[in-house]
Amino acid sequence: MVITFLGHSTITNSSAVLEKIIETILENTRKDEKISFYCGGYGDFDNLSVSACRLIKEKRPNSEIVFVTPYLKSLAKNEIYDATIYPPLENVPLRYAITKRNAWMVDRAELIIAYVKYTYGGAYKAFRYAQRKKKLVINLASSL
């Protein structure tokens, strides 16, 4: 299963959001299932998501945490992630790289865990894209 995360760069109730991310992952996956977590790596929600994934990985070692970078220069190895993927974005102008990367992650995800509270910004655009694609999206902002 591929799970990705979409959320705002600033989060105020981080401990509650972290707990909810973990709970959502556990409720929506089977214990023996291989999980690939596709993470964006920028902002508070992305950092909380990686923290949650690391805690899940302790219980489910068949999981992998993948940094999906929007920039080719960010391919250097990072100890936080098990792998790094650079989607085919080399012809995308830099100002659109994150938007296109988010769409690439949504297209591959079976589950999207979001924290989208506002109706503007990149997280909201990716959230709406996921809804149009009829993806399974769980928005934690609506329950916190």
N, C-alpha and C positions, 0 to 999 in steps of 0.2 A: 504494500500500500504506500502511496505517496501522499504525504501531508505537507501542505504549505501554510504560510502565515501571512496575514495582511493586517497592518495596523498603523496607527498614528505614531509619529516620532516622539511624542511626549505623552506619558502616562502618569497620572497622579496616584492612583491606588494600586501600586505595583504588587504588593503582597497578595491582595485578593485576585488580581489578574493572573499572577503566576499560579496560584492554586487552581483557578478555573481552567487554565490551559492544561495542566496536568490531568485534572478530572475529565476534561473533554477528550483528551487523547485516550485515556484508559477506558472510557465508556464506549469509544468508537473503534476500538481495535481488539483483536484477539491476542491472547498471550503468546501464541506460537508464530504469529504473523511477522514477516519481515517488514520493517517500516523504514522508508526513506523520508527524512525530514528535510524539506527544501526551505532554506532560510535566507533571508535577505541581508541581514547583517548591519543594518543602519537604524539607529533610533531605539527608543525605550522598548517598544513592543517587540521588535526583533531581538533585542537582548534578553528580554523575559522569555521569549520563545526558545531561544538557545538554552537558557538555564533549565527550562522545563524539559527540553529534549535530553539534556545531559542526565537529569534525574531519572527520566524514563529509561534511558540507555543502561543505567545501573541495574534496573530490574529486567530489562529486555535487551540483552547484548546483541541480538540479531538486528538491532536498529542501527541506522547510520545517519549522521548529521552532515548535511551537504550545504556549503555556502554557494549560492548561485550569484555570481558576480556580474554586474552590468558593465564592468570595465575590464578590458583585456589586461591592463597593467596590474590588476588585483589578483592575478593567478598564483602569487607566491603562497607557499604552504603556510597554513595557519594551524596552530595546535588546538584551537577550539573546535575545529571541524574535522570530520573524517575525510572529506573530499571537497574539491572545489570544481564547479562546472561554469564554463563560460558559454552561454547560449550563442547561437549564430547572430551576433549583433554588430559585427565589424563594419557594416555599411549603414548603421543607424547613427544619426548625429548624437553627440554626447548628451545634449539636453533632453533627449527622448529615451536614453538608454535604460533608465530605471523603469519607466512606464512599459517599455517593450519587454524588459526582463520579467516584470510582474505578470504580464500577459502570458509569457512563456511558462512561468511557474504554474499559473492557474490552469493553463491548457493541459498540463501533465498531472495535476493533482486529482486525487479521488476525494479528498477532504480538505477544506479550507477553513482554518480557524482564524477568525478575524476579531479585531477590536476597532470597530469603526463607529465613532460617536458623532462625527460631523459630516455634513454633506458637501464637503469640498476637500481638495487635496488629492495626492496620489493614492493614498490608501482607499479613499472613497471611490476613485475612478476604477481601481483594480477590483474592489468589492462589487461595483455595479457590473463590470465586465464578467466576473464570475457568476453573478446572478443571470445575466443574459445567456451565458453558456450553459445554464441549468446545472451548475456544479452544486455539490453538497457544501453549503456554507453555514457555519455556526458563528454568529456574531456575539461575542462575549459582552460587548457593550450594552446589549439589550437586557442582559440579566444581572448586571452589576450596578 
